[in-house]
Structures are given as structure tokens and as C-alpha cells.
Amino acid sequence: MGQAPHLLLQLAVILATARALAALLGRLGQPPVIGEMIAGLALGPLAFGALAPGWQAWLFPPGRLAPLEGLSQVGLVLFMFVVGAELRAPGGAHGRGAALRVGIAAVLLPMALGLALAPMLYARHAPAGVAYAPFALFVAVSLAITAFPVMARILKDRGLTRSPAGRLALAAAAVADVLAWTLLALVVALTGAQGGWSGFARTAAGLAVAAALAFGVLRPCIARLLARHAADGRPGGGVLAVLLIGACASAAATEWLGLHAVFGAFLFGACLPRDDRLLDTLIERLEHVAVLVMMPVFFALAGLGTTADAFAGGGLATLALILLAAIVGKVLGAACAARSAALGWREAFAVGALMNARGLMELIVMKVGLDAGLIGRELFTMLMVMAIATTLMTAPLLGRSMRGARHARAGMPEA
């Protein structure tokens, strides 16, 4: 079979599997993205490869994955561009203070637990030639990620977007996203820099210059462009093309700096004017295509990067420790900080449950680490299972916490 028909067959299988499992998980009250993530695992060596290794090797041979990699890269750039555009600063001094406390706590505690696990993981799972410091920092950051888009969709589906817990969680997730992605960029810079610390300093300085140009030069230019050609906040094809050029150029710039393309796309999205009409247009015209068509390809490639060897020997015990650190760090760190913001304990634990959702963002972080050579396939597999498990927990934990909060306010015993 030629290259083009084979690619189309690969796409058909990936999209059909993703939509089927998304529909199934949706019926169980889970976000569709969880089904798409599980579809990636199902198409990899853990399921399809174990049940029909010959068919799996024929459908996804290593020599015919380059077109899928290209689609996946474009999908990541589009998705992270929209994620950057979605970021919103917390409103009001009290709101900003509470969001900062929750966001920082939800990053620092899981990072601390990740650093505690790092010596054991380094001895067993670090690729040859990777220094301890960047490996340990990557493990720490990978446990600190929160999936802002998944959280927002869970809250919207349950009508909790304007609840005190929902507002605080969304604002805190924005803080956590900025902090975690900044730390990840520095870790990748430290890993890929040539010339040791001097190379790292050059890469970090390049990232700082890119951020200054984005917010100091690009942002006012884009604001003038939108004011002149999209005064209603809904850009036409020409303006949208300019924004896409900017996102791709920014992604290429961070690749050139020795970082991953996702950082540039996220940075360019974050520098856009905060206009909900513009955001709605970007979601309608870009995010749906990226999420429905290109991101399932990303999930499939992530699933192909997993290995059943991850669970051999003491692998299951290691996975249990990773899960424990990830869940305790996020839920407890965010809940304790939320409690200081005058929320009751049940609502505070609802915030912790929301911050524990990792979803697609965790997979992007894992892919960055795998591409940078920071982790191998065994640890990649464990982190992917952790991302799915923690995101699956979010909706049930949130529902129970919010039911308990309503009963407590009504003075009723919890059902």
C-alpha cells in the first residue's frame, strides 16, 4: 500500500477509535478527552500490540509515522496557541491573592514529592547520559501539571463555572500553568543547552527576550491589527492567517532556542489581547479542528511510545508511588491553600480535585520530556497511566465534594 492510502487508513483507525472511546467515556460522565487518551493507549503495544502484534506492526510501522508526527506537531501548536489565549488573570485583589496561594501550593507540594521520588526513579529509569538534576526537576514538574482545558470543561458541564470553588480553581490553574510551564522551559533549556551552565544561560536569556518581544512588541501590534480589521472581536480569514503565522513563527523560534515548539505557541497565545469574542472565534475555528482531528493523532503516537516493560519487576510498585505523590501533592496542596481562602473543607477539596486533573497537558509535558531525552519509554508509560488515572478521578471527587458542601450548607447529613 502506498504512503498516502496508508496514512489515510491510519487516520481512519485513530479517529474511529478515539470517537468511540470518547462517546463511551462521555456516557460515564467523563470528559471526552479521557476516551481519546485511552484510545492512544489502546492502539499501542499495551493493547492492540499485545492482542494482534502483526496487525499493529503493519498499521503503524516505525518507518511510516513521519506524516503522523507532522500532523501531531501542527495540532500541538494550534492547541497550545488557544490554551495561551484562554489564560485569564484572577479578578480582584482578594481573588488574585487566593489564586496565587492555591496555584503555588498546587505546584510546590507535588514538586517536592516528585523530588523525593527522583533518586529511586533516576536509578531505575533515567536514560543513559542524562544528568540527575534535569531528570529530577522534570519528574517534579511532571507531577505539578494541571489541565486547565479539561478542568474548564468539567466545570462547564456541571454548571459550576461561577461557583466559588470553580472560580478559584480556574484562576489558580492559570497561575499553576504559567509557573509549571516556565519551570519546564528552564528544565528543557538546561538539558538541551550546549556548553553547560553558560549554554543554559544563553537559552534562558533567549526565552526572556522572546517573552519581552511577545508582550512588549507583538501584543500592541496585534491589538492595533484587531482594532482596525476585527473591531467586533471576530477576525476574518486574513487576520486569522496573520495570527496563525505568528503562532507558527513563535513555535519555530522556541525550537531554534533549543526548547519545544509548544512553548512558543503558548507564549504567542498568551500575548493576545484578552477578548472573549476573539477567544470564541479561535475555539470555533481552530480548537475544534485541532482537538477532533489532530490531537487524537498525538494520543496515538503517545500510545505507540509506551511499553509493557514498564510494569515488569517492581514497575507496578513504582507506578503506585508516582500515583500517590501526584494525587496527594495536588489535592492536599490545593485544598489546604483553598481553605485559607475562606472556603469550607468540602469546597476546598473540590478545588483540590479539580487541580488534580492533568489530562492532555500532562501528555504534552511527557512528550516534551521524551523528545528532549529526559525520560525513557518505561517512565513515559507510567506517567501516561498517571495522567489518565488522575483525570478520571476528577469528576467523581468533584461531585462528592460539592454534594457534601451543599448538604453542609443546608445543615443536612451527607448522603
N, C-alpha and C positions, 0 to 999 in steps of 0.2 A: 504494500500500500504506500502511495506517495506521501510526501511530507504534509501537504495541505489536507487531504482526506483524513490522515491520521490525527492531525491537530483538531479537526472538527469533531472526530469521534471522541477524542479525549475530552473536549469541551462539553459535548453532549452528555457523556457519562458523569462528569464532575457536576454539571448544573443539575442534572436529574437527581443525583444522589443528594446534593445539597438541599434542593427544594423539598424532596420527600422527607428528609430528616428534620428540616426546619418546620414543615407542617406538623409532623408528629410531635416535636417538642413544643410547638405552639399550642397544641391541644392539651398539653400537660401544664400549661401556664408558664412556660419558659420563653425567653426571647428567641426569635428565630435564629439569631447568630450562634446560639449554642448548638442547634442542629447542624448548622453549616460547619462549625468547628469539629463536631463529632464525625461529620461526613469526611473531613480530611483524614482523621484517624482511620476511619473505615476503609478508605481507599489505599492506605499504606500497608506496610508489612505486618502490622498488628492484627489486621482482619482479612482484607482481600488477599494480601500476600501470604497469609497463613492458610486460607481456605483454598485458594486457586493460584498458587505461585506462578504457574506457567502463563495463565491469562494476564495476571498482574504485570509480569515482566514484559509481555508482548504489548500491552496497552501503554505502559509507562516505562519504556526502556531509557536508560540514562542518556543515550545519545539523541533522544528526541524530546527533551524537556526544555530546550532553549527558547522556543516560541512561548511556552507557558511561563517561563521565567520573565520574559519581556512583558507579557500581559499582567503578570503579578506585580512587577515593578511599577507599571503605569497605574494600576489600581491602588497600590500603596500611596503613591504620590497624590493622586486625586483625593483619597480618603483622608490622609493627614492634612492636606490643604483645607478641607472642610472642617476637620477637627480643630485646627488652629483658628478658623473663622468663628467656631462655636464658643470659644473661650469668652467668658464674661467676668469682669471684676465684681466681687461681692459689693452689695449696696449698703451704704450707711457705715458709720464708724464702728458701731457695735457689731454689725454683720461682718465687716472686714476683720475685726479682731477675733471673733469666734471662728470664722472660716480659716484664718491663719493658724489658730491653735489646733483646730481639728486636722487641717491639711498637713501641717508639720508633724504632728503626733502620728498621723497615719502613714507617714513616710519614715520617720526616725525609728519607731519601735520595730517594724518589720525589718528595717535595715540592720538594726542591732542584732536581731535574732538571726538574720542571714549571715552576718559576720561571725556569729558564734558557730554556725554550721560550716563555714567556709573551710576550716582546716581539714575536716573529715572529707568534704566533697573534693577538695583540691588533691588530696592523696589518692582518691579513687577515680576521679572523673575529669581532671584537668588535662587538656590536650598537651602533647609534648611541646616544650619550648615556651609555654605561657607562664609568665611570672605570677607569683602569688597575689601581689597587690591588685592588679587589674581584675584577676579572676574573682577574688574575694569581694571587690567592690561591685562587680557585675552581679554576682549572686545576691548581694544585699539590695541592689537597685531592682532586680527582677522580682523580689518579694514585695517591693514597695509600690508597684504599679496599681493604679485604679482605672477601670474602664469608664471614662466619662460618658461616651455614647451609649453604652449598654445601660448604665445607671439611669440616664435621662429617659430612655425608652421604658424601662421598668416603672419609673415614677409616672410617666405619662399614661401608660396602660392602666395603672391603678388609681389614677386621679389624685396623686399625691404631690404633684409638682409644686403646688403653692402651700403645702403643709410646712410647719416649722422644721421638721426633720428633713423634708425634701429640699427646701430652700438651702438649709445649712449644708446638706450633703453635696448638692450641686456646686455651691461656692467653694467648699473645701476640696472637692475633686479638681476644680480648676487650679487651686493652689498646689495640690499634690502633683498634678500633671506637669506644671511648669517646673517644679522642684525636681521631680524624678527625671524628666527628660533632659534637664540641664545637667544633672549628675551623670546620666547615661552618656550624654555627648562628651563629657570630660573623661569618662572611663574609656570610651572608644578612641578618643584622641590620645590618651595615654598608651593604649595598646598599639595603635597604628602609627604613632609618631616615630619617625626615623631620627636617630641621634639622642635617644633617651629623653631626659627632662627638658633639654633645650628644644627638641622636636615637639614635645608636648606643649611647651610654652608658645611655640610658633602656631601650632594648630589652635590652641585655646585663644590666642590673640586674634587669629583669623576669624574664629567664631564670634568673638566680641565685636570685631569690625563689621561682620555680616549683620549682626543684630543691630548695631548702631545705624548702618545704612538702611536696613529694613524699616526701622521706626523713625529715623531722622530724615530720610530722603524719600523712600518709596511710599511711606504712608501718606504724607501730604500730597505727593504726585497722584496717587490713586484716588485720594479724596477729591482732588480737583477734576480728575477724569470722570469720576462718577457724578459729581455735581453738574458737569457740563453735558454728559451724554447719557446719564441714567438718573435723572433727578428724582424719579419715582422709586429709586432703590432697586429697580429690576433691569439689570443690564441686558442689552441685546447681544446678537451674535458677535459683533465686532469687539465690544467691551469685554465680553466673556472670553474671547480669544486672547485679548491682552492679559487678562488675569491668568489664564492657563499658561501663557508664555512665561509670565513671571514666576508661577509656581514651579514649572519645569526648570527654568534657569536657576532658581534658588536651590532646587534639589541637586542640580548638576554642580553648583558652587560648593555645596557642603560635601559632595562626593570628592571634588577636587581637593578640598581641605583635608581629606583623609577620614571623613565621617560618613554616615549613611545618608542616602537621598531623603529619607523621611524627615530628617532634621530641617533641611531647607524648605521642604513643602510645608511643614508645620509652622516654621518661622514666618513664611510669606503669608499664610492664612491668618496668623496672629496679628500681623501688622495691618490687615484690612480695617477700614472704619467699622465700628460696632453698629451695624444697621440690621435689624431683624428682617426687613424686607429683602435685603441683599442675601442674608443667610438663607432665607426660604428659597430664593431663586437658585442658590448654589446647591442646596439639598435636592431640589426638584430636578435640576438639570445634570448634576454631576454625581451626587452621592448615591442616588438610586442605581445609576449605571455601574458605579464602582462596586457597590455592595452586592447587587444582584448578579453581576456578570463576572467582574474581575476578582473580587475578594474570595469567592469560592475556589478560584484557581490558586490563590495564595494559601488557603487552607489545605488544599490537596497537596501542594508542594511541601507544606509543613508536615503533613502526614507522611509523605514519602521520605522525609528526613528522620522519621522515628525508627526505633529498632527494638525488637523484643528482648535483645540482650540487656536492656536497661533494668529488667526485673529479675535477672539471674542473680544467684548468690544472695547477697544482702540488699538487693535493689529495692525490694518491697519495703524493707525497714527504712531505707534511706528516703523513699517516697513518702512514707508516713511522717518522718521528721520534717521534711520540706512542707508538707501539708499543714502540720501542726504549727510550725513557725509562721507560715503565711497567714493562716486563719487567726491565730492568737494575736499576732502583731497588728493586723489590720483592725479586727473587731475590737479588741481591748484598747488599743491606742486611740482609735477614733471615738469609741464610746466614752472613755474617761474624759477626753477633751471636750466632747459634746456635753457631757454632764456639767462641766464648768460653765457652759453657755446657758445655764438655767433650764435645760431640758430635763424631763424626768428620765429615770433609768431606762424605761422601756423605749422611749423615743430615742434616747442616746444609743441604745443597742441597735435600733433601726438604722441610725446613721452609720454605726459600725458595720452592719450587714451590707449596706449599700457601698461603703468604701471597700469592702472585701471583693466586690465584683471586679474581675480582671479582663475576661473576655478577649476581644480582638487585640486590645492594646498590649496585653501580655505576649501574644503570639508575635506581634511586631517587634517587641523588645527581644524576644528569644531569637527571632530571625536575624536581628542586628548582631546579637552575640555570636550566633553560628557563622554568619558571614565574616565577622571580624576574627574568627578563630579562637574566641574566648572560651567556648564550650564545645563539647563533642556531642555525638548523636544520643548517647545514653542520658546525659543530663538534660539535653533538649527534650527528650521524650518525657522525662519526669516533670519538667516544667510545663509541658503542654497538658499533661494529665492534671497537674495542679491548677492550671488556668481554667480548664473545663469544670473541675470539681468545685472550685471556689465560686465560679459564676453560677453554677447550678444551685448552690446553697442560697444565693442572694434572695430570690423571690420568696421561698418558704420562710426564711428567717425574718425577712421584712414583714410578711403577712402576720406572722405570730407576734412580732414585737408591736406592730401597730394595733392589732386586736387587743393585746394586753394594755396598751396605752389608752385605748378607748374605754375599756372596762374600768381601768383605774380612775379615769376622769369621771365616769358615771357612778363610781362608788359600788361597782358590782364585782363579785368574784370572777376571776378569769375562767373562761370555759376550758 
